[in-house]
Amino acid sequence: MKSIYEELIHMKENGEACVMVTVVEMTGSTPVTVGKKMLVGESGTAMGTVGGGALEYLAKQRCKDLIGKRESKLEKYILNEGKIQEEGTTVLPMACGGRVTLFYEYIGANKVYIFGAGHVGQALTNLLYKMNFYITVIDDRKEIYETIQNAHRKVEVSYVDFIEKEKLSENSFIVVCTPSHNNDFNVLNKVLELDLKPKYIGMLCSQVKLKAFLKKINEKHGKVDLSNMYSPIGLDIGGCSPEEIAVSIAAEILAISYDKKGHKHLRNNELLDNQI
């Protein structure tokens, strides 16, 4: 039988965010002992136990909430059917009468979707593979698809078809670097059409191309929120080779992932924020 830690490794290898719940303290009569654990994945899969009943049911709901918020948390519970109130503590209708403290540890899965496996796409894949990211590379060219290395997952399919079928979460990072302007636009257009809200959309393009894209977007969707879009993509660190551009993009993804401010982005704030 698979252990809870083997399941954790499986989730991480498959790019699934999860929360590990641990009983860190207990007093009085409780249905569980210190050290017991439960793992709850983004998909709702659960393994282990923290006592069952109302406590475990609530713990699973809290895991779902914390995965959405990407947060860890310590919570205290009183297991009592009486009308007890205590600040900072949740009372659950259980006959045990004891107290339990649970620590919810969020274990993230930063998913990066790279649309286009050309020189920049493959250089970025090779770079991010060494970091804490789950990488999916999408390309519709069979001859290119077969050359992709170091992606956790690679998909040979139409870019638009992939977006329509994939569940892109709000924690996703999207990099658009397909071989054609038309494909780039189709990716961005489909994301907006489906009202998806990824954490980051970076598009490899020039200022001229960006302006033309925004004109088409405005004609099709009106003024939309593009605060999560970064184009031209990357941090302003110099260099124009595929490998140097990949470093610039990876640095930008890391900065946004860790919510670090003050870096000089290549992003055209005036165009993207005002859509002029």
N, C-alpha and C positions, 0 to 999 in steps of 0.2 A: 504494500500500500504506500502511496506517495506521501512523503512528509510535508508539513506545512512550509518548510524551507525550500523543498524541491518545487513546490507549487509557486512559491515566491520567485524563484529563479525562472520558472517557466513563464510567469507573467511578464517579468522584465525582458526576457528574450523575445517575447511577442508584442512588446510595446504597450502593455496594459498597465495603467496606473492602478494603485491599490492602497489600502490602509491596513496596517498591522495593529490590532487591538490587543493590549496586554493588561492583565490584572496586576496592578502595581501595589495595591494596598487593600486590606480587608479587616474588618472588626466585627465581632459578633457572629451570628448565624447567617451564612450565605451559601448559595449553591455552587460556589466555585472557590478555588484556592489561588493564592498569589503565584504568578508566573504563567498561568493559563493564557493561551493566545487564540485569536481568531483572525484569519486573513480574509478580507473582502475585496474583490476586484471590481474594476470599472464596469464590467459586464454583469455584475451582480453575483458572480460565483463566490461562494464562501466555503472556508475550510477551518476546522477547529471549533472551539466553543468558549464562551465566557459565562456559562451558567444556564443558558436556555431561558425560556419564559419571556417575560416583559423586558428584562434587562438585555437579553441578546437581541430581541426584536428591535429595541430602541438603538442598540449599538450598531446594527446593520444600517438603520436609517441615517444615523450620524455619519457613518462611513461614506455613504452616498453623497451626503452634503459636503463633507470635507474633501472628497475627491473633486467635486465641482469647484470648490474654493481653493484647492491645492494647499491645504493647511493641516497642521498637526495640532492636537489639543489634549489637555488633561481635564477629565470630568469626574465629579464625585456624585455618588448615588446613595440614597437611603431606600432600603427595601422594606417598606412598611405600608400596611393598608390603612393606617390611621391618618389623620389630618395634621401632618407635621410640615412645618415650613422652616427652611434654613437657607439663608442667602448663599448663593454660589453652589447650591446642591440641588439635584433633581430627585424628587420623591417618586418611587415607582410602586404601584399597587401589588406588592408581593408579601407573603406571610412570613418570610424569613426573619425580618426585623433587624438584620445587620446592615453594614455599610460596605460599599465597594468603590474603589477608585480605578478608573480605566485610563490608560494612555493610548491615544489614537495617533499613530505615526504614519503620516502621508508619505508614500514612496512613489515619486513621480515617474512618468514615462514621457519624455519629450519626443513627440513624433515629428519627424521632418519628412515632408513630401517634396521630392525634387522632380519637377516636370521638365523632362529633357535631359538626355544622357550624353550630351556633347562633351566637349573638352572641359568646360567649366563645371557642368553637372557631375562628371566623373571625378574631377579634382576635389570638388566639395564633398562628394560621397566618401572618398578616401580619407579626407580630413576629419569629418564628423564621426566616422566609424570608430575612431579611437576615443571618442568622448561619450558622454551619457545620453546618447540620442538613438532612437529607433528609426532607421532610415528606410523609406520606400522610394524607389526610383521608378518613374513612369515614362515609357517611350513607346511610340507606335512603329518604330523602325526595327525590324527583325535583326538586321545586320549590326545595329548599334546595341540592341538589347543583349545580344550574346557576348558583348565585350564588357558589360558592367561587372565590376568586382566590388566586394566589401559592403554591398547593400544587404540589410537584413531581409529585404523583400524587394523583388523587382517584378514589374508588371508590363507586359507587352499588350497595350490596348489603346484605344482612342482616348485622348486626354479628357474630353468631355464625358465619355462613358464612365471613366473611372470616378470622376467627381460625383456623378449621378448615383453611383452604386456604393461608394465609400462613405462611411460615417466619419466625417471630419469634425473633430471636437474643437472646443474653444481653446484648448491647449496646444493645438497643432501649429506647426510652422510650415509655410508653403513657399517654395522657391520656384519661380517661373523662368525657365531658360530654355525654351523649346527652340527648334531650328527655324521657326518662321514667325513673323509678326502676327499672322492670322491665328496661329495656334495659341500664341501668348494672349491675344485678346479673347479668344474663346474660353481659355481657362479662367481669366478674370471675370468675364461676363457670366459664366456659369456659377461661379462662387457668389456673385451678387444676385443672380437670378434665383438661387436657392436660399438666399438670405443666410448664408453661412458666415460665422464670425470667428475665424481662426485668430490665434494670437498674433500672427505675423504673416503678411504676404509680401514677399520681396520679388521684384521683377527686374530682370537684367535688360536695361534699355537706355537709350540716350534721352536727353531733354526733349528733343524734337519728337521722338517716338512717343514719349510720355504725353506730351501735349496733344498729339493726334489721338491717342488712346482715350484720354479724358474727354475729348470732344465727342467721340463715339459713345462713351459711357453715358455722358450727360444726355445725348440725344435718345438713348435707349431707356435709361433709368431715371433721368433727372438728377438732381444733386443728391449724392449719397455720402454716407460716412466712410471715409477712407483713412481714418486715423490709424488703422492697423496696417496700412500699405506703405512700403518703403521702396521708392523708386526715384532715381536710379538706386540700385541696391548696394548695400555694403557701407562700411566705414571708410572715411577718407584717409587711407594710409599710404596711398601711392601704389604704383605697379599696374601693369596691364596684361601680364601673362595669365593664362587660365589658373595657374596655381596661386598667383598673387591675388587675383580676383576672388578665388575661393577662400583665401585667408581673410580677406576683407568681409566677405559674406558671413563666414563662420564667426568672426569677431562680433558682427552685428547681432547675429542670432544669440550668442552668449550674453551680450549686453542686455538684450531684451528679456531673455530667459531669467536673468538675475536682477532685472529691473534696475540696471545701473545707468545713471544719468550723466550728462556732461560730455559725452563723446560726440565727435563731429561726424554726423551721418551725411552721406551723399544725397539723401532724400530731399526732394524739392518740396519744401513745406508750403511755399506759396501756391504752387499748382495743386497739390493734393488736398490741402486744408481749405482752400478757397475755390478750387476747381474753376480757375479763370482761364 
